Amino acid sequence: MATKYEVVVVIVPFPAQGHLNQLLHFSSLISSYKNIQVHYVSTKIHTKQAKIRAHGLLSPSGSTSSNNIIHFHEFSTPLFPSPPPNPNSNIKFPSHLQPSFESSYHLRGPVASLLRSLSSIARRVVVVHDSLMAYVVQDFTSLPNVESYNFHSVSAFTIFLFLWESMGKPFPIEAEILDNLPSLEGCFTSEFMNFMASQRKYSKSDSGNIYNTSRVIEGKFMNLLEKEPIKRNKTQWAIGPFNPMKIISHTSINNNYLSIDHHHHHRHHHHKCLLWLDKQSPKSTIFISFGTTTSLKDEQIEEICIGLEKSGIKFIWALRDADKGDIFSGEMRKIELPKGYEERIKNKGIIVRDWAPQLEILGHLSIGAFISHCGWNSCVESLSMGVPIIAWPMHSDQPRNSILITKFLKVGINIFNNWERSRNEVVRSNIIEHVIMTIMLNNTEGNEIRRRAAELGVAIRRSVAEGGVTRKELDSFIAHITR
């Protein structure tokens, strides 16, 4: 670090998989620009977690495939309780992770001293922090050549509604937006609501906001975020999707095969499910995954099993319990399937109990749809691969994301007619079977949804290519921080 660097970027993710992952991809994008040094800062446990799950993104040395190094800082924090998730809890929010969220407060000191030492050797230090890590980076304001940007890991749609409602609805918006919108009731625990509120007061000094979304996906909601008083006079950049996209287009709309080299993305050493997918016919298979913060009741798992089997559609199911705060501690619950099930479905489906290479699965030509909890990472990955979504939200921003996907983008079907009313009920196998058939088979509704998903995928992949709208916005952010 002896060289006087022009610009150093310090990335501070929130310690949960969906957040660690987005900012690791973002680090990799930034590190592909010349003369910018990137530092990725988290706890020891969470840095290790981010690295081992970064399929094909990092080489063993920690460099990205663009050959630029990301400097990882693994700060030790006091041990925190890491209880197992409770699949039977009334609110599906992962309250068992709260101690690990709060352990992040201990990063304030180490981050402050890192910023001090970098600010003495660089012309400018640029902090990009998860919106939930504003407290941790607050000391940047005492350093003259450090500026900070607030990164939102959720959709423009959900963040806009959250701000607009919490600011007392400062201007009128189209009635359609609020029509059948789920309230936040049942989405978060009160502890987490307090945690979010306490972070917000520390982001007043930020110079701008960064979103992992694209104007191609959410132009309408980015425009709303750019209205005062929501904007708070700050610049907004929509520079997602951050995920690599070297995948040929799913559709040959005017035979326009787009192979986008967002990064040279290596196939994850022939994971067994990818080899299995190679043998299936195009768009014949459904991928099921409920993300890293969902624990399903045994009864619900059984209904999914029956629904899949009755549909007769081929499937890959990533079946894992929710992450613990420390994913390296203790045993994980092995989820039991009905007796004889795996034997019966062995030609139809594949159950993946280890870490599934979700991006490569969604990018595979044999995938026709995605049953998803609608976490924002999963939404963005599915949309950028042109894969339609069967939306099955669980908590947090997911119920509202599911509305964005099904009502505004019209690239999916919602499993719930009314999430608030039915969120605690077990979804029955006949409903699961019905939505699978609708989206996978030849029928007016499914055909329209699949066509729109494919078109949106092409538009997103174009937007991140040279000359595309998202790429231009990323270039403008880089130009701004290196000004």
Backbone hydrogen bonds, N-H to C=O, Kabsch-Sander energy under -0.5 kcal/mol:
donor,donor_aa,acceptor,acceptor_aa,energy
5,Y,3,T,-1.2
5,Y,121,I,-0.7
7,V,35,N,-0.9
8,V,124,R,-2.3
9,V,37,Q,-3.3
10,V,8,V,-0.5
10,V,126,V,-3.1
11,I,9,V,-0.6
11,I,39,H,-3.6
12,V,10,V,-0.5
12,V,128,V,-2.8
16,A,14,F,-2.4
19,H,16,A,-2.0
20,L,16,A,-2.6
21,N,17,Q,-2.6
22,Q,18,G,-0.6
23,L,19,H,-1.9
24,L,20,L,-1.5
25,H,21,N,-2.2
26,F,22,Q,-2.1
27,S,23,L,-2.2
28,S,24,L,-2.0
29,L,25,H,-2.0
30,I,26,F,-2.6
31,S,27,S,-2.6
32,S,28,S,-0.6
32,S,29,L,-0.9
33,Y,30,I,-1.9
36,I,33,Y,-0.9
37,Q,7,V,-1.8
38,V,69,I,-0.7
39,H,9,V,-3.0
40,Y,71,H,-3.3
41,V,11,I,-2.8
41,V,39,H,-0.5
42,S,73,H,-2.1
44,K,75,F,-1.9
47,T,43,T,-2.6
48,K,44,K,-2.0
49,Q,45,I,-2.2
50,A,46,H,-2.5
51,K,47,T,-2.3
52,I,48,K,-2.5
53,R,49,Q,-1.4
54,A,51,K,-1.3
55,H,53,R,-2.1
57,L,54,A,-2.0
58,L,54,A,-1.0
59,S,63,S,-3.2
62,G,59,S,-2.7
64,T,68,N,-2.3
65,S,57,L,-0.9
67,N,64,T,-2.3
70,I,62,G,-1.2
71,H,38,V,-3.0
71,H,69,I,-0.5
72,F,70,I,-0.7
73,H,40,Y,-2.9
74,E,72,F,-0.5
75,F,42,S,-2.5
75,F,73,H,-0.8
89,S,86,N,-1.6
92,K,90,N,-0.5
95,S,93,F,-2.5
97,L,94,P,-2.3
98,Q,95,S,-1.5
100,S,97,L,-0.8
101,F,97,L,-2.1
102,E,98,Q,-2.6
103,S,99,P,-1.5
104,S,100,S,-0.6
104,S,101,F,-1.2
105,Y,102,E,-1.5
106,H,103,S,-1.5
107,L,104,S,-2.3
108,R,105,Y,-1.9
111,V,107,L,-2.6
112,A,108,R,-2.4
113,S,109,G,-2.3
114,L,110,P,-2.1
115,L,111,V,-2.7
116,R,112,A,-2.2
117,S,113,S,-2.3
118,L,114,L,-2.5
119,S,115,L,-2.6
120,S,116,R,-1.0
121,I,117,S,-0.5
121,I,118,L,-1.2
122,A,118,L,-1.4
123,R,5,Y,-1.6
123,R,6,E,-1.0
124,R,6,E,-2.0
125,V,145,N,-2.7
126,V,8,V,-3.2
127,V,125,V,-0.6
127,V,147,E,-3.2
128,V,10,V,-3.0
128,V,126,V,-0.5
129,H,127,V,-0.6
129,H,149,Y,-2.4
130,D,12,V,-2.7
131,S,151,F,-2.3
133,M,130,D,-2.8
134,A,131,S,-0.7
137,V,133,M,-1.2
138,Q,134,A,-0.5
138,Q,135,Y,-1.0
140,F,137,V,-2.2
141,T,138,Q,-1.3
142,S,139,D,-1.6
143,L,140,F,-2.1
146,V,143,L,-1.4
147,E,125,V,-2.4
149,Y,127,V,-2.9
150,N,208,G,-2.7
151,F,129,H,-3.3
151,F,149,Y,-0.6
152,H,150,N,-0.5
152,H,210,I,-2.9
153,S,151,F,-0.6
159,I,155,S,-2.4
160,F,156,A,-2.7
161,L,157,F,-2.1
162,F,158,T,-2.2
163,L,159,I,-2.5
164,W,160,F,-3.2
165,E,161,L,-2.6
166,S,162,F,-2.3
167,M,163,L,-2.0
168,G,165,E,-1.6
169,K,164,W,-2.9
177,I,174,E,-1.2
178,L,174,E,-0.7
178,L,175,A,-1.0
179,D,175,A,-1.1
181,L,178,L,-1.7
187,C,184,L,-2.4
188,F,184,L,-0.7
193,M,189,T,-2.1
194,N,190,S,-2.3
195,F,191,E,-2.0
196,M,192,F,-2.7
197,A,193,M,-2.4
198,S,194,N,-2.6
199,Q,195,F,-1.4
200,R,196,M,-1.7
201,K,197,A,-0.9
202,Y,199,Q,-1.9
203,S,200,R,-1.5
204,K,201,K,-0.6
206,D,203,S,-1.3
207,S,148,S,-3.7
208,G,148,S,-0.6
209,N,235,T,-2.9
210,I,150,N,-2.9
211,Y,237,W,-2.8
212,N,152,H,-1.3
213,T,211,Y,-1.6
217,I,214,S,-0.9
218,E,214,S,-3.0
219,G,215,R,-1.5
222,M,218,E,-2.6
223,N,219,G,-2.5
224,L,220,K,-1.3
225,L,221,F,-2.0
226,E,222,M,-1.1
227,K,224,L,-1.5
230,I,227,K,-0.7
231,K,227,K,-1.9
234,K,231,K,-1.9
235,T,207,S,-1.1
237,W,209,N,-2.5
239,I,211,Y,-2.0
239,I,237,W,-0.8
240,G,213,T,-2.7
247,I,245,M,-2.2
253,I,251,T,-0.6
255,N,252,S,-2.3
256,N,253,I,-2.4
257,Y,255,N,-1.6
258,L,256,N,-0.6
259,S,257,Y,-0.7
260,I,245,M,-0.8
260,I,247,I,-0.6
260,I,258,L,-0.7
261,D,259,S,-0.5
262,H,260,I,-1.3
265,H,263,H,-1.1
266,H,56,G,-0.7
266,H,264,H,-0.7
269,H,267,R,-0.5
271,H,268,H,-1.7
274,L,271,H,-1.4
275,L,271,H,-1.6
276,W,272,K,-2.1
277,L,273,C,-2.3
278,D,274,L,-1.9
279,K,275,L,-0.6
279,K,276,W,-1.1
280,Q,277,L,-1.9
283,K,365,L,-2.6
284,S,281,S,-1.6
284,S,366,S,-0.6
285,T,366,S,-2.7
286,I,314,K,-2.3
287,F,369,A,-2.6
288,I,316,I,-2.7
289,S,371,I,-2.3
290,F,318,A,-0.5
301,I,297,K,-2.1
302,E,298,D,-2.1
303,E,299,E,-1.7
304,I,300,Q,-2.1
305,C,301,I,-2.4
306,I,302,E,-2.3
307,G,303,E,-2.7
308,L,304,I,-2.8
309,E,305,C,-2.4
310,K,306,I,-3.0
311,S,307,G,-1.8
312,G,308,L,-1.2
313,I,308,L,-0.5
314,K,284,S,-0.7
315,F,348,K,-1.5
316,I,286,I,-2.5
317,W,350,I,-2.6
318,A,288,I,-3.0
318,A,316,I,-0.6
319,L,317,W,-1.0
319,L,352,V,-1.9
320,R,318,A,-0.8
323,D,292,T,-2.8
327,I,325,G,-0.6
329,S,326,D,-1.8
335,I,333,R,-0.7
341,Y,338,P,-2.2
344,R,340,G,-2.2
345,I,341,Y,-2.2
346,K,343,E,-1.1
348,K,345,I,-2.0
349,G,345,I,-2.9
350,I,315,F,-2.0
352,V,317,W,-2.9
352,V,350,I,-0.6
353,R,351,I,-0.6
356,A,354,D,-0.5
358,Q,356,A,-2.2
361,I,357,P,-2.2
362,L,358,Q,-3.0
363,G,359,L,-1.8
364,H,361,I,-1.7
367,I,364,H,-1.9
368,G,285,T,-3.9
369,A,285,T,-1.1
370,F,388,P,-1.9
371,I,287,F,-3.0
372,S,370,F,-0.8
372,S,390,I,-2.3
373,H,289,S,-0.8
379,C,375,G,-2.4
380,V,376,W,-2.7
381,E,377,N,-2.6
382,S,378,S,-2.4
383,L,379,C,-3.1
384,S,380,V,-2.4
385,M,381,E,-1.1
386,G,383,L,-1.3
387,V,382,S,-2.6
389,I,411,V,-1.9
390,I,370,F,-3.1
391,A,389,I,-0.8
391,A,413,I,-2.9
392,W,372,S,-3.2
394,M,373,H,-0.6
396,S,187,C,-2.7
398,Q,395,H,-2.0
401,N,397,D,-2.6
402,S,398,Q,-2.5
403,I,399,P,-0.9
404,L,400,R,-2.0
405,I,401,N,-2.6
406,T,402,S,-2.1
407,K,403,I,-2.9
408,F,403,I,-1.2
408,F,404,L,-0.6
409,L,404,L,-2.8
411,V,405,I,-2.6
413,I,389,I,-2.0
415,I,391,A,-2.8
422,S,418,N,-2.2
423,R,419,W,-1.8
425,E,422,S,-2.1
431,I,428,R,-0.8
432,I,428,R,-1.8
433,E,429,S,-3.0
434,H,430,N,-2.1
435,V,431,I,-2.5
436,I,432,I,-2.0
437,M,433,E,-2.5
438,T,434,H,-2.4
439,I,435,V,-2.2
440,M,436,I,-2.1
441,L,437,M,-2.2
443,N,441,L,-0.9
447,N,443,N,-3.1
448,E,444,T,-2.2
449,I,445,E,-2.2
450,R,446,G,-2.8
451,R,447,N,-2.3
452,R,448,E,-2.6
453,A,449,I,-2.4
454,A,450,R,-2.4
455,E,451,R,-2.3
456,L,452,R,-2.7
457,G,453,A,-2.3
458,V,454,A,-2.0
459,A,455,E,-2.3
460,I,456,L,-2.7
461,R,457,G,-2.6
462,R,458,V,-2.3
463,S,459,A,-1.9
464,V,460,I,-1.3
465,A,461,R,-0.5
465,A,462,R,-0.9
468,G,465,A,-3.1
470,T,463,S,-0.7
471,R,463,S,-2.5
472,K,468,G,-2.4
473,E,469,V,-1.6
474,L,470,T,-2.4
475,D,471,R,-2.7
476,S,472,K,-2.1
477,F,473,E,-2.0
478,I,474,L,-2.6
479,A,475,D,-2.7
480,H,476,S,-2.1
481,I,477,F,-2.6
482,T,478,I,-1.6
483,R,480,H,-1.1
